[in-house]
Amino acid sequence: MSIPPHGLTQDEVLSRLAAYRTDDVRWREGRVFSLVYHGGDDVLAVAEQAHRLLACENGLNTGAFPSLRRIQQEILAVVADWTEGGDDAAGFLTSGGTESLLMAVKAARERGRTERGITTPNIVLPTSAHAAFEKGCHYFGVEDRRVPVGDDWRADPAAMAAAVDDNTVLLVASAPQYPQGVVDPVEQIAAIAAARDINCHVDACMGGVTLPYLQRLGVSVPRWNFAVPGVTSISVDLHKYGYTGKGASVIIHRDSRLRAHQVFITDNWLGGLYGSPAVLGSKGGGPWAAAWAVMHFLGDDGYLRLTAAARRAAVELADAIADVPGLRLLAAPDTTLVAFAADESGPTGAEPVDMFAVGDALARRGWYVDRQGPPPSLHCTVSAIHDGLIPAFVGDLHAAVDEVRATGATGSALPYGTL
Ligand SMILES: Cc1ncc(COP(=O)(O)O)c(C=O)c1O
């Protein structure tokens, strides 16, 4: 491939791009259980138009674009409300959950260094916490101390407390964690952090929008947000259950004093004073505009409706898995994430099926589900689009398991990200 010697027409460029998408997963039809969160064609249209409106504006300098400053402030006010942060809560928009988590690690490291002179920082986190924390530790020279989860897949506060020492700058809880979809005991973990006056980040990238609406829908929700003493920051992804386009997440701190540790500032170059709240420098206004637009288009009742739909589908799926011979649910979903593995005890007396081969068999039937482990398992991030599709999926899941059992096929794990 090389650049065309002469520019192509707009039609040609766009039709070539459209052709590139032929083999992409079919998220608009709800055949994908991760990666894309589709709130409906009307939501998508609003997101696309809003994105176009501010696609070239640059969030690097909101002084030049007061529109983006205002968009950020207004989004943060909504997220402060969802997280019960009140007027003191202060945050920034980021490009996604990973950037938010990187900033949680960075802010904790900085606070440890400034307030306590820590030069060899560590963070304590359960084995279920997202890989991006690990990435943050790798980037920022922080030791990561992974602590095994309990039998119920939730973080084990006692084991975490035992891993903490004088160089610990951060404890992590997730609401919910990705692999099994359970909410960690945030109150107990935050209490350990509060006793030492160190940071406690709640990764609510998955649950930050869903949990407040589930609570209003009458679902029993464990305490997870700033109402819990000791929680210092929370990440909430808008491009997941906020149903906005990709590139929008929030990291929000209990107050601006804690937020200050997130910001990088230098004047040690020839370009003047440089201030940067997160990883990126230049950043398109498109994702911010799309997020603001979708949040206002959906409104409170829209999120209530979409959360109810996603939850209905998740519970339906979780209940149905129990009826698929040879499969077992890893945990009852606290929100909308459903993970399942082969039943080792094998109710049929047969060998456990290879879950990744089941993933392959589902893919041949047009479904895309995430693969993970240990233990080898499949993971469904259930969202509103799946409401009404679960019977079709479960029918194919039965067929996929039968096929793998009959053929003895084996499959491979496939990476979560891109290698
Ligand atoms: C709990 C949790 N945290 C963080 C992330 C990372 O988010 P992103 O892919 O937007 O970087 C994910 C992604 O699925 C997640 O499930």
The ligand as a Tripos MOL2 file, in Angstrom:
@<TRIPOS>MOLECULE
LIG
   16    16     1     0     0
SMALL
NO_CHARGES

@<TRIPOS>ATOM
      1 C1        -13.4500   -2.8570   34.6300 C.3       1 LIG1
      2 C2        -12.7290   -2.2520   33.4550 C.ar      1 LIG1
      3 N1        -11.8510   -1.2630   33.6550 N.ar      1 LIG1
      4 C3        -11.2050   -0.6780   32.6390 C.ar      1 LIG1
      5 C4        -11.3870   -1.0920   31.3380 C.ar      1 LIG1
      6 C5        -10.5930   -0.4700   30.2250 C.3       1 LIG1
      7 O1        -11.4000    0.3100   29.4160 O.3       1 LIG1
      8 P1        -10.9590    0.7640   27.9390 P.3       1 LIG1
      9 O2        -11.0220   -0.4610   27.0870 O.co2     1 LIG1
     10 O3        -11.9810    1.7940   27.6130 O.co2     1 LIG1
     11 O4         -9.6010    1.3200   27.9860 O.co2     1 LIG1
     12 C6        -12.3120   -2.1120   31.0880 C.ar      1 LIG1
     13 C7        -12.5720   -2.5770   29.7340 C.2       1 LIG1
     14 O5        -13.3430   -3.4430   29.4830 O.2       1 LIG1
     15 C8        -12.9970   -2.7160   32.1770 C.ar      1 LIG1
     16 O6        -13.8460   -3.7200   31.9990 O.3       1 LIG1
@<TRIPOS>BOND
     1     1     2 1
     2     2     3 ar
     3     2    15 ar
     4     3     4 ar
     5     4     5 ar
     6     5     6 1
     7     5    12 ar
     8     6     7 1
     9     7     8 1
    10     8     9 2
    11     8    10 1
    12     8    11 1
    13    12    13 1
    14    12    15 ar
    15    13    14 2
    16    15    16 1
@<TRIPOS>SUBSTRUCTURE
     1 LIG1         1 GROUP 0 **** ****
